[in-house]
Amino acid sequence: MARSEKTVVWFRRDLRIDDNPALATAAKEGSVLPLFIWCPADYEQYYPGRCSRWWLKQSLAHLGKSLESLGCPLTLIHAEDSTLAALLESIHSTGATRVVYNRLYDPISLVHDDRIKNELSALGIPVQSFNGDLLYEPWEVYDENGQAFTNFNMYWEKCMNLSLEISQSLAPVRLVPVPGIENVRGCPIDDLGLESSKDEESSNALLSRAWSPGWRNAENMLDEFVSYGLLEYSKHGMKVGGTTTSLLSPYLHFGELSVRKVYQLVKMHQVNWENEGKSEAEESVLLFLRSIGFREYSRYLCFNFPFTQKRSLLGNLKHYPWRSDEDRFKSWRQGMTGYPLVDAGMRELWATGWTHNRIRVIVSSFAVKFLQIPWIWGMKYFWDVLLDADLESDILGWQYISGSLPDGHELSRLDNPEVQGQKYDPDGEYIRTWIPELARMPTEWIHCPWDAPSSILEVAGVELGFSYPKPIVQLHMARECLDDAISTMWQLDTAAKLAELDGEVVEDNMNNIRSFDIPNVVLKKELSPSASSIDQRIPSTSGQKKKLQPLEVKAPYKQIIQDDVMNASNMEDTGSTAKLQASRKRSSSDSAFNVPSCSSSLIMHSQIHDPNSCLVLHSDYLQQNADRNGAGKVSLIIFTWKQQFHMKIHMNSHNIQLSIM
């Protein structure tokens, strides 16, 4: 093709030069306008947190220098109205002939990208998208019935059996700027408003001591990990203290690192180690590739089930009685639950924007199982504070831990923080680092200070309930509340399904009532003749295309965490012994949630009146044994009607009465 195209390269989370298919294609076919648009309105309630915005700013500066060295500057635009308006203005200012970008798969971007692509196409402006983020496109992997997987192991096994051709896009050696690039109204990076002067002077200055954002730094991190850390990844990856993981997640999130390059480099080392007879490397390689698989699966789920940012994949959990307890939520966020490993993890998260994946699992499990906090609250908080906040990965993680996925944690699973502390922090050094109040506690008691003799507590300078909180909830009470919540969920779910039945109640209907509700999405469909094989496809439910809608949220999330910003508690001192410290004064994003109120134990009675025999049957559902294999024991009633009947359900906060008349 002649070098005649004038292409807008729209950067988002693909902030790299190497293996960037959108940039490489544009560079080969003509002049380019590298463009990054910061439009806060596009993020809705998922406006990035402070640490994430800091990383973005550093990464953009790094990318800008790289593009400048190739002969073409990166144009930055702070869009007040919309990304679409900024794109159109840039196109008109330069006479650009097309727009290219690398695809994103989170629910919000799916909606925005589809709308922008349709608007530009309607104006006669060609738009082309590329896969710059995944090994496998979400529509390429499906089961024998052509449906999307809802089980990670089955999904990843299928991926590993698919042929994979790694063809990285070569980095351009020179870029030709589009004529009139100076006419585009860009702005300096500081005018994007990604960080305030207060952030620069305090917390963000500390981040730069531990992290080096930018695509070249990402490649250095990858080389260092594969050369020195991968071989013993399985051995050290579960230690919660120190640098025991790859630390690549923020680089992958911002697209500074190509997942194809990561996969190819790891596979090359795997072959070399096999040839050298290093059999111990196999477990580490497979474990690390599995973590790459989870990242792929998170995009797969969000693309094929875009509702997962606001509700559980399993439909039954819409009846789960989450506790909208703001006081418990605050104690969890501040690391004041009285369980040392949980509190240490939450304090590290607040101070540094980072914590080990094992700690993330432990603190999130505690939130949804011990405290029964809505998993969406926890997911949103992670989004607000994590340095590597990634919506797709956070959705997968929180749904998995809360039991909202078919292959997630058992609904009844309740991990003991004391046992986990002894397993993952046996010497208590991680706890001592982040909880100075317990620094002098003996290792024997550091995971359970509530059991320590008073003499030990006195010597350690610990006064439970004063210098360090007592457990926010006892283990046996958490167990009882969790079982009660699961039972309540199944009762409500059964009542709702019975209310939907129309006609004869038979064995098949009752079997459906006792099963998990797993949505089906058909993927194996022929593309229309006009569709490009490299353009992004839109997911369809049960084979029908469904228009994506942005999430609407109503209750003020900011008010829930406002106390953390306004009140400086004794948590201010916890960073004094940490390697990284951060000010607890931070501004949170505006967002909101509708949170279902907690229900007490319910008794359900079904009254079935036969108009001919005046027979009345009762079924008591209070003592169900709910587990993941079914909704518990439900009395089976098979009968026929001689006359048309009506079904009604009467509910209040204490009981449900189902009447079929």
C-alpha positions in Angstrom: 0.0 0.0 0.0 1.3 3.5 -0.8 2.2 5.6 2.2 -0.8 7.8 1.8 -2.9 7.2 5.0 -3.0 9.8 7.7 -3.8 7.8 10.8 -4.8 8.7 14.3 -3.3 6.2 16.6 -5.5 6.3 19.7 -3.5 5.2 22.7 -5.3 3.9 25.9 -3.9 1.0 27.9 -1.3 0.1 25.3 1.5 2.6 26.3 4.4 1.0 24.5 6.3 1.1 21.2 7.2 -2.6 20.9 4.6 -5.1 19.7 1.9 -2.4 19.3 -0.1 -3.6 16.3 -2.1 -0.4 16.0 1.0 1.8 15.9 3.0 -0.6 13.7 0.2 -0.8 11.1 -0.2 3.0 11.0 3.5 3.6 10.7 3.8 1.2 7.8 1.0 2.8 5.8 1.6 6.5 6.1 1.8 9.4 8.6 0.6 9.2 12.2 -0.9 11.3 14.9 -0.2 9.5 18.3 -3.0 10.7 20.6 -4.0 10.1 24.2 -7.3 11.5 25.5 -8.0 11.9 29.2 -11.7 12.2 29.7 -12.8 11.7 33.3 -16.4 11.4 32.3 -15.7 8.2 30.4 -14.7 6.4 33.5 -18.1 6.8 35.2 -17.9 5.5 38.8 -14.6 3.8 38.0 -12.5 6.9 38.0 -8.9 5.7 38.6 -7.4 6.0 42.1 -4.4 8.1 43.1 -1.8 5.4 42.7 -3.2 4.3 39.3 -3.2 7.9 38.1 0.4 8.4 39.2 1.5 5.4 37.2 -0.4 6.6 34.2 1.3 10.0 34.3 4.8 8.5 34.5 4.0 6.0 31.7 2.7 8.7 29.4 5.8 10.8 30.0 8.0 7.8 29.2 6.0 7.0 26.0 6.1 10.6 24.9 9.9 10.7 25.0 10.1 7.4 23.0 7.7 8.7 20.3 9.6 12.0 20.2 12.8 10.2 19.5 11.1 8.4 16.6 10.2 11.7 15.0 6.6 12.2 16.2 5.3 13.7 19.5 2.5 12.2 21.6 -0.4 14.6 21.7 -2.2 14.8 25.0 -5.8 16.1 25.2 -7.9 16.8 28.3 -11.4 16.3 27.1 -14.1 18.1 29.1 -17.1 16.8 27.1 -16.3 13.5 25.5 -13.6 11.4 23.9 -15.6 11.3 20.6 -15.6 15.1 20.4 -11.8 15.2 21.0 -11.2 12.6 18.3 -13.4 14.4 15.8 -11.6 17.7 16.5 -8.2 16.1 16.0 -9.4 14.5 12.7 -10.7 17.7 11.4 -7.6 19.7 12.4 -5.2 17.3 10.6 -7.4 15.9 7.8 -6.7 12.4 9.2 -8.2 9.6 7.1 -8.7 6.9 9.7 -8.5 5.9 13.3 -6.8 2.8 14.7 -6.6 1.5 18.3 -6.0 -1.6 20.3 -9.0 -3.3 21.8 -10.1 -3.2 25.5 -12.5 -5.7 27.0 -13.8 -4.3 30.3 -17.6 -3.6 30.3 -17.2 0.2 30.3 -14.8 0.3 27.4 -16.9 -2.1 25.4 -19.8 0.3 25.5 -17.7 3.4 24.8 -15.7 1.8 22.0 -18.7 0.5 20.2 -20.4 3.9 20.4 -17.4 5.7 19.1 -16.8 3.3 16.3 -20.4 3.5 15.1 -20.3 7.3 15.2 -17.1 7.6 13.3 -18.2 5.0 10.8 -21.4 6.9 10.2 -19.4 9.9 9.4 -17.4 8.0 6.8 -14.2 7.8 8.9 -12.7 4.2 8.8 -12.0 2.7 12.1 -9.8 -0.4 12.7 -9.1 -2.2 16.0 -6.4 -4.7 16.8 -5.6 -7.3 19.5 -2.8 -5.8 21.5 -3.8 -7.2 24.9 -4.5 -11.0 24.7 -3.2 -14.3 23.5 -6.7 -15.4 22.6 -9.7 -13.3 21.6 -12.7 -13.8 23.8 -14.8 -15.1 20.9 -12.2 -17.6 19.8 -12.5 -20.0 22.7 -15.7 -22.0 23.3 -16.8 -25.5 24.4 -18.1 -28.3 22.3 -21.5 -26.7 22.1 -20.1 -23.4 20.9 -20.8 -21.7 24.2 -18.6 -19.5 26.4 -16.8 -21.3 29.2 -17.7 -20.5 32.8 -15.0 -22.7 34.3 -11.4 -21.5 34.3 -9.8 -24.9 34.2 -11.8 -26.0 31.2 -11.2 -22.7 29.5 -7.4 -22.8 30.1 -7.2 -26.4 29.0 -8.9 -25.5 25.8 -6.5 -22.6 25.3 -3.5 -24.8 25.8 -4.8 -27.2 23.2 -5.4 -24.5 20.6 -2.6 -23.6 18.1 -1.0 -20.3 19.0 1.0 -18.3 16.6 3.0 -15.6 18.3 3.7 -12.9 15.8 4.8 -9.8 17.5 4.5 -6.4 15.7 8.0 -4.9 15.1 8.6 -1.5 16.7 8.8 1.3 14.1 12.2 2.8 13.6 10.8 6.1 12.4 7.5 7.9 12.5 6.2 10.5 10.1 3.9 13.0 11.8 0.6 13.9 10.0 0.6 17.3 8.3 -1.0 19.9 10.5 -0.2 18.1 13.8 0.6 21.5 15.3 -3.1 22.5 14.8 -4.3 19.9 17.3 -5.1 21.6 20.6 -3.0 19.5 23.0 -1.9 20.2 26.5 1.2 19.6 28.8 1.0 16.4 30.8 0.5 18.4 34.1 -2.7 19.9 32.7 -4.3 16.5 32.5 -4.9 16.8 36.3 -3.7 13.2 37.0 -2.1 14.3 40.3 -2.3 17.2 42.7 0.6 19.1 44.1 -0.1 17.6 47.5 0.2 14.1 46.0 3.5 15.0 44.4 4.9 16.2 47.7 3.8 13.3 49.8 2.6 9.9 48.8 3.5 9.8 45.1 7.1 10.8 45.8 7.4 7.5 47.8 6.0 5.5 44.9 8.8 6.6 42.6 11.3 5.0 45.0 9.8 1.6 44.5 8.5 1.6 41.0 9.7 2.7 37.5 6.8 3.0 35.1 7.3 3.0 31.4 7.6 0.4 28.6 11.4 0.1 28.5 11.4 -0.3 32.3 8.7 -3.0 31.9 11.0 -5.0 29.5 13.8 -4.7 32.0 11.6 -6.0 34.8 10.5 -8.9 32.6 14.0 -9.9 31.7 15.1 -9.7 35.4 12.2 -11.9 36.5 12.5 -14.5 33.9 16.3 -14.7 34.4 16.3 -14.7 38.2 12.8 -15.2 39.6 10.9 -17.6 37.4 12.9 -20.7 38.2 11.8 -20.7 41.9 8.5 -19.0 41.3 6.5 -21.9 42.7 8.7 -22.1 45.7 8.7 -18.5 46.8 5.5 -17.2 45.1 3.4 -17.8 48.2 5.5 -15.9 50.7 3.7 -12.7 51.6 6.8 -10.8 52.6 9.5 -9.5 50.4 9.7 -9.5 46.6 8.5 -13.0 45.7 6.3 -12.4 42.6 7.0 -11.1 39.1 5.7 -7.5 39.9 4.6 -7.3 36.3 0.9 -6.7 36.8 0.9 -2.8 36.6 3.0 -3.0 33.5 0.6 -5.4 31.9 -2.4 -3.4 33.0 -1.2 -0.2 31.3 0.0 -2.1 28.2 3.6 -1.2 28.7 4.4 -4.9 28.3 3.0 -7.2 25.6 1.5 -10.4 27.0 2.6 -12.1 23.8 6.2 -11.2 24.6 5.8 -12.4 28.2 4.4 -15.8 27.0 7.1 -16.2 24.3 10.0 -15.4 26.6 8.7 -17.8 29.3 8.2 -20.6 26.8 11.7 -20.1 25.4 13.2 -20.5 28.9 11.0 -23.5 29.6 12.5 -25.2 26.5 16.1 -24.3 27.6 15.6 -25.6 31.1 14.1 -28.8 29.8 17.2 -29.3 27.6 19.4 -28.6 30.7 17.5 -31.2 32.7 16.1 -28.7 35.2 13.0 -30.6 36.0 12.1 -28.3 39.0 11.4 -25.5 36.5 8.3 -27.2 35.1 6.1 -26.4 38.1 7.2 -22.8 38.2 6.6 -22.2 34.5 3.1 -23.9 34.6 2.2 -21.9 37.7 3.2 -18.6 36.1 1.5 -19.3 32.8 -1.6 -20.1 34.8 -1.5 -16.6 36.2 -1.3 -15.3 32.7 -4.3 -17.6 32.0 -6.3 -15.9 34.8 -5.6 -12.5 33.2 -6.9 -13.9 29.9 -9.9 -15.4 31.6 -10.8 -12.1 33.3 -11.1 -10.4 29.9 -13.0 -13.4 28.5 -15.6 -13.3 31.3 -16.0 -9.5 31.1 -16.4 -9.6 27.3 -18.9 -12.5 27.2 -20.7 -11.6 30.4 -20.5 -7.8 30.6 -23.0 -7.6 33.5 -20.4 -9.1 35.9 -19.2 -5.7 37.1 -22.5 -5.2 38.8 -23.9 -8.6 39.7 -22.7 -12.2 40.2 -22.4 -14.5 37.3 -24.4 -17.1 39.2 -28.0 -15.8 39.1 -28.9 -17.3 42.5 -26.7 -14.9 44.4 -29.0 -12.0 43.5 -30.9 -13.2 46.6 -27.8 -13.3 48.9 -28.4 -11.1 52.0 -25.2 -9.0 52.0 -24.7 -6.8 55.0 -24.5 -3.2 54.1 -22.7 -2.4 57.4 -20.6 0.8 56.9 -18.9 0.5 60.3 -17.6 -3.0 59.5 -16.5 -1.8 56.0 -14.6 1.1 57.6 -12.8 -1.2 60.1 -11.8 -3.5 57.2 -10.5 -0.7 55.1 -8.5 0.8 58.0 -7.0 -2.5 59.0 -8.7 -2.5 62.4 -10.6 -5.8 62.4 -8.6 -7.4 65.2 -7.2 -10.2 62.9 -3.5 -9.4 62.5 -2.8 -10.8 59.0 -5.9 -9.2 57.6 -5.1 -5.8 59.2 -1.5 -5.9 58.0 -2.6 -6.6 54.5 -5.1 -3.7 54.5 -2.6 -1.3 55.9 0.0 -2.2 53.4 -2.6 -1.8 50.6 -3.5 1.7 51.8 0.1 2.8 52.3 1.7 1.5 49.1 -1.1 0.7 46.7 0.3 -2.8 46.5 0.0 -6.1 48.3 0.8 -9.8 47.5 -1.8 -11.7 45.6 -2.2 -14.2 48.5 -2.9 -11.3 50.9 -5.5 -9.9 48.4 -7.2 -13.3 48.6 -7.1 -13.4 52.4 -8.5 -9.9 52.9 -11.2 -10.2 50.3 -12.3 -13.5 51.6 -12.5 -12.0 55.1 -14.6 -9.1 53.8 -17.2 -11.3 52.0 -17.3 -14.3 54.3 -16.6 -13.0 57.8 -18.2 -9.6 57.5 -20.5 -10.4 54.6 -19.7 -7.1 53.0 -21.0 -6.9 49.4 -18.3 -8.0 47.0 -18.9 -5.0 44.8 -17.9 -2.7 47.7 -14.6 -4.6 48.1 -14.0 -4.6 44.4 -14.6 -0.8 44.1 -12.2 -0.2 47.1 -9.5 -2.2 45.4 -10.0 -0.1 42.3 -9.6 3.0 44.3 -6.4 2.1 46.0 -4.4 -0.5 44.0 -1.4 0.6 42.0 -2.2 -2.1 39.5 -6.0 -1.7 39.7 -7.5 -3.7 36.8 -11.3 -3.9 36.5 -11.4 -7.2 34.7 -9.0 -8.9 37.1 -10.7 -7.4 40.1 -14.1 -8.6 38.9 -12.8 -12.1 38.4 -11.1 -12.1 41.8 -14.0 -10.8 43.9 -16.5 -13.0 42.1 -14.3 -16.0 42.6 -13.7 -15.4 46.3 -17.3 -14.6 47.1 -18.6 -17.8 45.5 -20.3 -16.0 42.6 -18.6 -18.2 39.9 -19.4 -21.8 39.2 -15.8 -22.8 40.0 -15.2 -20.2 42.7 -14.8 -20.7 46.4 -17.5 -22.7 48.0 -20.3 -20.5 49.3 -19.8 -22.1 52.7 -16.0 -21.8 52.7 -14.7 -19.8 55.7 -10.9 -19.5 56.0 -9.5 -19.0 59.5 -7.2 -15.9 59.5 -5.2 -17.3 62.3 -4.4 -20.5 60.4 -3.6 -18.5 57.2 -1.2 -16.3 59.2 0.7 -19.3 60.6 0.9 -20.7 57.0 1.9 -17.6 55.0 3.7 -15.5 57.7 5.0 -18.1 60.1 7.5 -15.8 61.7 5.1 -12.9 62.0 7.6 -10.5 60.3 5.0 -9.3 57.8 2.6 -8.5 60.6 5.3 -6.7 62.6 6.2 -4.6 59.6 2.7 -3.2 59.2 1.2 -3.4 62.7 3.8 -1.7 65.0 1.3 -2.1 67.9 2.2 -5.9 67.8 5.9 -5.5 67.0 6.9 -6.9 70.5 4.4 -9.8 70.5 6.1 -13.3 70.6 5.7 -15.3 67.4 3.6 -17.9 69.3 0.9 -15.3 69.9 1.2 -12.8 67.1 -1.5 -14.4 65.0 -3.9 -14.8 67.9 -3.2 -12.0 70.5 -6.7 -12.5 72.0 -5.5 -15.9 73.3 -2.3 -14.6 74.8 -1.9 -14.5 78.6 -2.3 -11.1 80.2 1.3 -11.2 81.2 2.5 -11.6 77.6 0.2 -8.8 76.5 1.5 -6.5 79.2 5.2 -7.1 78.3 4.4 -6.6 74.6 2.6 -3.3 75.4 -0.6 -4.5 73.9 -4.0 -3.7 75.4 -6.7 -5.3 73.4 -9.6 -3.0 72.7 -7.3 0.0 73.2 -3.9 -0.2 71.5 -5.1 -2.9 69.2 -8.8 -3.9 68.5 -10.4 -7.1 69.7 -11.7 -9.4 66.9 -14.6 -7.7 65.1 -16.4 -11.0 65.0 -15.7 -14.3 66.5 -15.0 -17.3 64.2 -18.0 -19.3 65.5 -20.3 -16.3 65.0 -19.0 -15.8 61.5 -19.7 -19.4 60.7 -23.2 -19.2 62.0 -24.0 -16.0 60.2 -22.6 -17.4 56.9 -24.6 -20.5 57.1 -27.7 -18.5 57.9 -27.1 -16.2 54.9 -26.6 -19.2 52.5 -29.8 -20.7 53.8 -31.7 -17.5 53.4 -30.4 -17.1 49.8 -31.7 -20.5 48.8 -35.0 -19.9 50.4 -35.5 -16.6 48.5 -34.2 -18.2 45.3 -36.6 -21.1 45.6 -39.5 -18.8 46.3 -38.7 -16.7 43.3 -38.5 -19.7 41.0 -41.7 -21.2 42.3 -43.4 -17.9 41.6 -42.3 -18.0 38.0 -43.7 -21.5 37.4 -46.9 -21.5 35.4 -48.9 -24.7 35.3 -48.1 -28.1 36.6 -45.3 -28.5 39.1 -43.3 -31.6 38.1 -40.0 -33.2 38.9 -38.1 -31.4 36.1 -39.2 -28.0 37.5 -38.1 -28.9 41.0 -34.7 -30.1 39.7 -34.2 -26.7 38.0 -35.2 -24.9 41.2 -32.4 -26.8 43.1 -29.7 -25.9 40.6 -27.3 -23.0 40.1 -28.3 -20.4 37.5 -25.4 -20.2 34.9 -26.0 -18.0 31.9 -25.2 -19.3 28.4 -23.5 -17.2 25.7 -23.2 -18.6 22.2 -19.8 -17.8 20.5 -19.6 -20.2 17.6 -21.3 -18.1 15.0 -20.5 -17.1 11.4 -19.3 -13.6 10.8 -21.4 -11.5 8.5 -19.8 -11.0 5.0 -19.2 -7.3 5.8 -17.5 -7.9 9.1 -13.7 -7.7 9.3 -12.0 -10.6 10.9 -9.8 -8.3 12.9 -12.5 -6.0 14.2 -13.9 -6.4 17.7 -17.1 -8.5 18.0 -19.8 -7.7 20.4 -21.0 -10.5 22.7 -24.4 -12.0 22.4 -26.5 -13.8 25.0 -28.1 -17.1 23.8 -27.1 -16.2 20.3 -29.0 -12.9 20.3 -27.1 -9.6 20.1 -27.8 -7.6 23.2 -27.2 -3.9 23.4 -24.7 -3.0 26.1 -25.7 -0.4 28.6 -23.5 1.5 31.1 -24.0 0.7 34.7 -26.3 3.0 36.7 -25.5 3.3 40.4 -27.4 5.3 42.9 -26.1 5.2 46.5 -23.2 7.5 47.3 -20.0 5.4 47.8 -18.0 8.5 48.6 -20.0 9.0 51.8 -19.1 5.5 52.9 -15.4 6.1 52.9 -15.3 9.8 53.6 -14.5 9.2 57.2 -11.1 7.7 56.1 -10.2 11.0 54.5 -11.5 13.4 57.2 -10.4 11.6 60.3 -6.8 10.7 61.1 -6.9 7.7 63.3 -4.0 6.0 65.0 -3.4 4.3 61.6 -1.3 7.4 60.8 1.6 5.8 62.6 1.5 2.4 60.9 3.8 3.4 58.0 6.6 4.3 60.4 8.1 0.8 60.2 7.2 0.2 56.5 9.4 0.4 53.5 6.9 2.5 51.7 4.7 5.1 53.4 1.7 7.0 52.1 -0.4 9.7 53.5 -3.9 8.5 54.5 -5.3 11.8 53.3 -6.5 11.1 49.8 -9.5 12.1 47.7 -11.8 9.3 46.6 -13.8 9.0 43.5 -17.6 9.6 43.3 -19.4 6.3 42.8 -22.3 4.5 44.2 -24.0 1.2 44.8 -27.4 -0.3 45.5 -26.8 -2.6 48.4 -29.4 -5.2 49.5 -30.2 -5.1 53.1 -29.5 -8.0 55.4 -32.4 -10.4 56.0 -32.9 -12.5 59.1 -33.6 -16.2 59.0 -36.7 -16.9 57.0 -39.3 -19.6 57.3 -41.1 -20.4 54.1 -44.5 -22.1 54.0 -46.2 -23.2 50.8 -49.9 -23.6 50.9 -51.4 -25.5 48.1 -55.2 -25.6 48.0 -56.9 -28.2 45.8 -60.4 -26.8 45.1 -61.8 -30.3 44.8 -60.4 -31.9 47.9 -59.6 -28.9 50.1 -56.1 -30.5 50.7 -53.5 -28.1 52.2 -49.8 -29.1 52.1 -47.1 -27.3 54.1 -43.3 -27.3 53.4 -40.8 -26.0 55.9 -37.6 -24.8 54.4 -35.9 -23.4 57.6 -33.5 -26.3 58.1 -32.1 -26.6 54.6 -28.6 -27.9 54.1 -27.5 -25.5 51.4 -24.3 -26.3 49.5 -22.9 -25.8 46.1 -24.4 -29.1 44.9 -28.0 -27.9 45.3 -30.4 -25.6 47.1 -30.9 -28.0 49.9 -33.8 -30.4 50.6 -37.1 -29.3 49.2 -40.2 -31.3 49.6 -41.4 -32.5 46.1 -45.0 -32.0 45.4 -46.5 -33.4 42.2 -50.1 -32.7 41.4 -52.4 -31.7 38.6 -55.0 -29.0 38.4 -58.6 -29.4 37.3 -59.1 -25.7 37.3 -56.9 -22.7 36.5 -54.9 -21.5 39.5 -53.1 -18.4 40.7 -49.8 -18.1 42.7 -48.9 -15.4 45.1 -46.0 -14.7 47.4 -46.2 -12.5 50.5 -42.9 -11.4 52.0 -41.7 -9.3 54.8 -38.4 -9.1 56.7 -39.1 -12.3 58.7 -41.1 -14.7 56.6 -42.3 -15.7 53.2 -45.7 -17.2 52.5 -46.2 -18.8 49.2 -49.8 -19.4 48.3 -51.0 -21.3 45.2 -54.8 -21.2 44.9 
